[in-house]
Amino acid sequence: MVVVRRLEEGGYELSRSDALTIMKFFANFGGLSVTSADRDEHWYDDEEFASEAKTITMTRSLSLHDLIQLQAGEAAKLFARNTDYMELWRSKHLTQIPNRLKVACSMHLSEIMSRRFFHRYAVGSFIELIR
């Protein structure tokens, strides 16, 4: 998603075919294949996770714990830039998260990050379909 953003910032306009290729990549290679139903739905309530996540700041007023607790749409608005996710990984803050919960946390953040991309192209395709 960071690559897509950089391409768009450089003036490249993704076609629907380009977007579909990216979506197929996620579907085929498991980018978002672990759904909330496949993992413990209350992983974020773990005391050790909550304690560590509260110390990881996403913005001045938002911790990782706060972000995880938000509804998906609201979280996508606050975690809008794909580079936020990369900055979080580079900061090494996720090393503080208990190993048993890293995958669930990473998948949740990936879902938040990619939500706008998938929504944008789904809506465009739907509008074109109903014309």
C-alpha positions in Angstrom: 0.0 0.0 0.0 2.9 2.3 0.6 4.2 1.7 -2.9 0.7 2.5 -4.3 0.7 5.7 -2.3 4.1 6.7 -3.6 3.1 6.0 -7.2 0.0 8.1 -6.8 2.0 11.0 -5.2 4.3 10.8 -8.2 1.3 11.3 -10.5 0.6 7.7 -11.5 -3.1 7.0 -11.8 -4.0 3.4 -10.9 -6.5 1.9 -13.3 -9.2 -0.5 -12.1 -7.1 -3.3 -13.6 -4.1 -2.2 -11.5 -6.3 -2.2 -8.4 -7.7 -5.6 -9.2 -4.1 -6.9 -9.6 -3.3 -5.7 -6.1 -6.5 -7.1 -4.7 -5.8 -10.5 -6.3 -2.3 -10.4 -4.8 -3.8 -10.0 -1.3 -6.3 -12.8 -1.9 -3.7 -15.2 -3.4 -0.8 -14.6 -1.1 -2.7 -14.2 2.2 -2.2 -10.5 2.7 -5.5 -10.3 4.6 -6.5 -13.9 4.7 -6.6 -14.1 8.5 -10.0 -12.7 9.3 -11.2 -11.8 12.8 -13.2 -15.0 12.9 -9.9 -17.0 12.4 -8.2 -15.5 15.4 -9.2 -14.9 19.0 -11.6 -12.1 18.8 -10.6 -10.7 22.2 -6.8 -10.8 21.7 -6.6 -7.0 22.3 -8.1 -7.5 25.8 -5.0 -9.4 26.9 -3.6 -7.6 29.9 0.0 -7.7 28.7 -0.9 -6.5 25.2 -3.1 -3.7 26.6 -0.3 -2.6 29.0 2.3 -2.4 26.2 -0.1 -1.0 23.5 -1.0 1.9 25.8 2.7 3.0 25.8 3.0 3.0 21.9 1.8 6.3 20.6 0.4 6.6 17.1 -0.3 10.4 17.4 -0.1 12.8 20.2 -3.5 11.8 21.5 -3.8 8.2 20.2 -2.1 5.1 21.5 -1.9 1.8 19.6 -4.4 0.5 22.2 -6.8 3.3 21.5 -6.5 2.7 17.7 -7.2 -1.1 18.1 -10.4 -0.3 20.1 -11.9 1.9 17.4 -14.5 0.8 14.9 -12.8 -0.1 11.6 -14.0 2.9 9.7 -13.0 5.4 12.3 -9.6 3.7 12.8 -9.0 3.9 9.0 -9.6 7.7 9.1 -7.2 8.2 11.9 -4.6 5.8 10.6 -5.1 7.1 7.1 -1.6 7.3 5.8 0.0 4.0 4.8 3.3 5.4 5.9 2.0 5.5 9.5 2.1 1.7 9.5 5.7 1.6 8.1 6.8 4.2 10.7 5.3 1.9 13.4 7.3 -1.1 12.1 10.5 1.0 11.7 10.2 2.3 15.3 10.5 -1.3 16.6 7.6 -0.5 19.0 5.8 -3.7 17.9 8.7 -5.7 19.5 7.1 -4.7 22.8 3.9 -6.7 21.9 3.8 -10.2 23.2 4.9 -12.7 20.5 1.7 -14.7 20.7 -0.3 -11.6 19.7 2.0 -10.0 17.1 0.3 -11.7 14.1 -3.2 -10.7 15.3 -2.1 -7.1 15.9 -0.3 -6.9 12.6 -3.2 -8.3 10.6 -5.6 -5.9 12.3 -3.4 -3.0 11.4 -3.1 -4.2 7.8 -6.8 -4.4 7.6 -7.1 -0.8 8.8 -4.4 0.4 6.4 -5.8 -1.3 3.3 -9.5 -0.5 4.0 -9.5 2.8 2.2 -7.8 1.4 -0.9 -10.3 -1.5 -1.2 -13.3 0.7 -0.4 -12.3 3.3 -3.0 -12.0 0.8 -5.8 -15.0 -1.2 -4.8 -17.2 1.9 -4.8 -15.9 3.0 -8.2 -16.5 -0.4 -9.7 -20.0 -0.5 -8.2 -20.9 3.0 -9.6 -19.7 2.0 -13.0 -21.7 -1.3 -12.8 -25.0 0.4 -12.0 -24.8 3.0 -14.8 
